[in-house]
Amino acid sequence: MSTSIENSSINNGSARLLGRQRPIHDILGGGLVADILLWRNPKVSALVLLGITFIWLLFEVIEYNFITLVCHISITSMLALFIYRTLAELCKWKLPEIPTMVMEESTFKHVVVVLHGKCNQLLSKLLEISSGKDIKTFLLAIGTLLMLSLVGTYLSTMNLLFISYICGQIVPFVYEKYEDDVDHFAGKLHGEMKQLYNRIDENVLAKIPRVPSQDRKIR
């Protein structure tokens, strides 16, 4: 009975991918990052894509070393500043002002606070999944990590990051353009996967012995 209701809702197009209720632009943050990923400003999105591609070419194709790149950029910047300052003294131009503080201390504190919160959130989520309260989420996490480990054996970190960014800038754009078709297909696939999981749960997972909850209270 429940499967027929799910199928009818899928056919009516009411089911959304991952059960979302908000537009994809709001899910991505609704700011500049969302505009770039969804190509709301094609010029900015293209420039970011070209910049990422150029960095990937430097490190992966040309095999440019990161430390070498930082040193070359520093040398070029120092030479340019030295030449400009020498010409300014000879031609009596206005000398460039060298700031005493390039970045504020509050900026570093904000970055550290954000990273600290994200790390704590990730660790707490991993501990919650590892507790085994939700077998479905636990198996999904194990399967995802195994897939990532297999991909990591064939791709370098730079290639993996580059492909991830390319997917991040293409998949949301294509999904927003063909939203109804993707939601309909995803709804049908989700129904089939749910039926498969129910069969595995009845035939395999239900037979796994569980620790009684009363034993946790006895200490």
N, C-alpha and C positions, 0 to 999 in steps of 0.2 A: 504493500500500500504506500509506504514511504517512498519507494523507488519511483512509483508512478507519479507521485506529487513532484518529486525532484525533476523527472523528465519533462513534465508539463511546464514547470517553471523555466527550465532550460529552453524549451521550444518557444516559449513566449518571450524570451530574451531578457527576463528579469534578473537572471543570474549574472553576476559580475565577477571578473577575474579576481581570485583570492578574497572574494566577499567584500570588496571595497565599496564604500559609499560615497567617496569624494572623487572629484576629477583627478586625472593623472597629474595635472600641473600642481595641484595642492599637495598631493602625496610626495612629489619631488621637492617640496619646500616652498613653491610659489614665488621664488625670488629669481636672482640672476642665474643661479645654477639650473633651475628648471627651464628658464628661457633658453639657455644654451643647449641643454639636452633635447628640448623639443623644437629647436630651430625656429624660435619665435623671432629672433634677429639673425637672419642667415649670414650676414657679414661677420658678426662676432663668433657664431658657431663655427664658421669656416676657418677663421683665424685661429681659434683654439685647436681645431682639428689639425691644421697645418703645423702649429707649434708642437703639439704632441707627436705628430708624425716625424718632424725634424729631430726632436729629442731621441725618438726611437731609432731613427737612422744613424744618429751619431754614436749611440752606445751599442746597438745591436748589429748593424750592418757594417759601419765603418770601424766598429770596436774601439771607440774612443774611451779612454779611461776617465773616470769621474774626477779623480784628483788632478790629472793633467788638464782637464777642461777648466776646473776651478782656478788652477794656476795661470792658465793662458788668459782667462777672462780678467783675472786680477792684474796681470802684467799689462794687458791692453788698456785697462781702465787707468792704471797708474801712469802709463806713458802718455795717454790722451790728456790727463789732468796736468802732467808736467809740461807738455808742449803748450797747452792752452795758457797755463800760468806764465810760462816764459814769454810767450807772445804778448800777453796782457801787460807784462812789465815793460817790454820793448816798445809797444805801440801805445802805452799809457791808457789801456782799457781798464774797465772795472775788474778788480781781482775777484775770482770766485770765492764765495764764502763757504768755509768748511764748517759744517754743523758739529757741535760738541756731542750731540745725541741724535743718532739716526732713527732709532726706534724707542718708543716709550716703554718704561718698565711695566706699565699696566697691560701692554700688548702681550708680553711674555707671560704675565700672570694669568691673563684670560686664556691663552693657549694651553697652559699647564692645567688650569681648572677644567677646561673642556676635555682634554685628554684623560685626566684623572676620572672624570665622571663616566666617559665612554668605556674606559677599561674596567671600572667597577661594574658597570651595567653588563658588559660582556661576560665577565667572570661569574657574576650572580646568575646570569642566564644559563651559562654552561653547567654550573652546579645544580641548578634547578632541573635541567634536562637530564643530567647524570644521576639524579636521585631515582629515576625510574617511575615517577608518578604517572607520566604519560608515555606509554610504550610506543605509540605511533610517532610522537615527536622524537623520542630517543632513537628509534630505528631510522627515521628520516635524517637526523643529524649524523648518525654513523655512516649512512649511505652517502651523504653529501661530502663528508670528510674523506671517505675512501675514493670518491670520484675526483676530488681535488688533488689527492695524493697521486693518483694515476696520471692526471693531467700534468702535474708538476714534474713527473719523471721524463716527460717528452718535451716540455716547454721550459725555457728559462724564465726567471722572474720578470725580466723586462718584456719579453714576449707576452707573458700572461697578463701583465698590467696593461700593455698596449691593446691586446685583444679585448680585455674587459672594458677599457674605455671606449673602444670602437662600438662594442655591443651596447654600452650605456648611452651612446649618442645616436644609435640607429634604432634599437628596439623600442624605446619609449615613443619615438617619432612615428614609427610604423604602426605601433599599437594605437596611438591616438587617432591616426588616419583611418585605420580599419578596426575600430573599437568593437563594433557590434559583431562582426564576423569572428574576431578572435575570442570574444566572450562566449559566443555560441559554441565554438569548437572546444574551448577550455572547459565549458560547463559539461559537455558530453564526455570529455576525457576524465574530468573529475568524478563524474558519476560511475564510469567504468572502473576507475582506480579505487573508488570507495567500495564497490561491490567486491573487488579482488581483495581488498584489505579485510572486509568482513568475513570472507571465506577463510583467509589466513588466520584471522583472530579466532574463529570458531574451531578450526582444525589444529592449530599449532599453539598460538599464544595463550589460549584459554587453558591449555593443559600444563603450562609452566607453573610450578608451585610458587605461591607468593608468601612473604613473611606476614603473619597476622599483625594488624595495627596495634593490638593490645600489648605485644612484646616490646614496642617502642616506648610505651609509657612506663614499663617496669625498669627501674634503675636504682 
